[in-house]
């Protein structure tokens, strides 16, 4: 069953990519040479975005709640995912990358992509050496 769960090109990820591209942002996808294989990568800005599903990555929202059955199994699995995510973020940040985690539930808010774009633009103004085109 879990083999049918997508790890890339999910609906939330496609939504973010479509909106950012429409605003003129250019990026790379799923860079396997980076820790955690970020979903969206801006190499010239050294910025990476992970678009996480609330359930699979253990977000503290209603969508991230554990199922009623096999709770021990799911808790262990989600905890491993959270540990892996934290390790990947830490490795990227240690390497000088800025990292943003976008949660699936956040994308239901109308200004979600505006906030992502603001993060990208603010990141560029904090460090002028990251001067990739918007």
N, C-alpha and C positions, 0 to 999 in steps of 0.2 A: 504494500500500500504506500509506504513512504517513498518508494522509488518513483511514484507518479507525481510527487510534489516537486514543483519547479524550483531550481535554485537561482535561475537567472531568467530575464525577460518576463518577470511577473507583471500582472496588471498594474500594481502600484509603481513599479519601476518604469514601465512603459509610459505611464501618465507623466511622471516627473521628467523623463527624457524628452517627451513630445513638447511639453510646456517650456522647458529650458531651451530646446532647439528653436522653438518659435520666437523666443526672445533674443536669439542671436548668439547664445552660448554654444561653443563647440567643445567636444569632449571625447574621451575614449571610453570604451566599455570593458569591464571585467579583466583588468590587467592582472594576469596570473603571476607576474613577477613581483607584485606588491603583496605584503602580508594581508591575508583575509580576502584577497581578490575583490576589491571594492567594485560596486555596481557602476558608478560613474566617476571618471577620473579626469581632472584638469591638470595635465602634466606641467604646463607652463606656470601654473599657479601653485603647484604642489598641494593641490586640494583634492580630497576624495570624499565621495558620498556613498554611504551604505543605506539602501532602502530596505528596512527590516519589516517582516511580517510580525505582528504583535504576538501571536501564539508561539511561533517557532523560536523567537528570540526573547521571550519572557518579559514582555512589556507589562507595566503595572496599570493596565486598563482592563475593562471588561472582556475585550477580545483576547487578552493574554491569560485568562483564567485556565487552570488545568482541568482536563476532563474528569468526570466523576469516577470513571473506571480506570484501573491500572495507574493510579495516581503516583505510586512509587516509581514506576517505569518512566512516566512522562516528566516527573520532577527531575529525575536523574538526567534525562535527555536534555531538557531545557537548561538545566544548570550547566551541563557541558557546553551547550551552545553559547550561553552567556559568558562562560570562562574563555572560550575560544574568541568570542567577539572582543572582550576586554584586552586579551593578549594582542590581537591584531591591531586594535586601535592604538595601544601603547607602542607597538613596534613602529607603526606609521608616524606617530607623533615624535618618537625618539629620532626618527629619520628626517625630521623637519617638515613633515606633512601636516596640513590642517585637515581635520576629520569632522564630518557632520553625519549624524545618524538621523535618518528620517523614518518615523514610524508610520505604518500603514494607517492607523487611526487618525494621525495628524493630517493626512491627505484629504480627509472629509471636510476640513475647514477651507473656506473659499480663499483665504490668503496664504495657504500653505506654500505655494510656489513663489509667491512674493517674498516670503521669509527666507526661502532657500536662495533666491537671487540676492537679497540683501546680505546674507551671510557671505556669498561669493564676492560681492563688491566690497564689503567691509574687510574681508580677508585681504583683498588686493591693496586696499588703502593702508592697512596696518603694516604691510611689508612691500615697499615699492619695487623690490626686485621681482615680485610676482606680478608681472605686468602683461599677462596674456589678455587677448582681446575678449571683451564681454560676450 
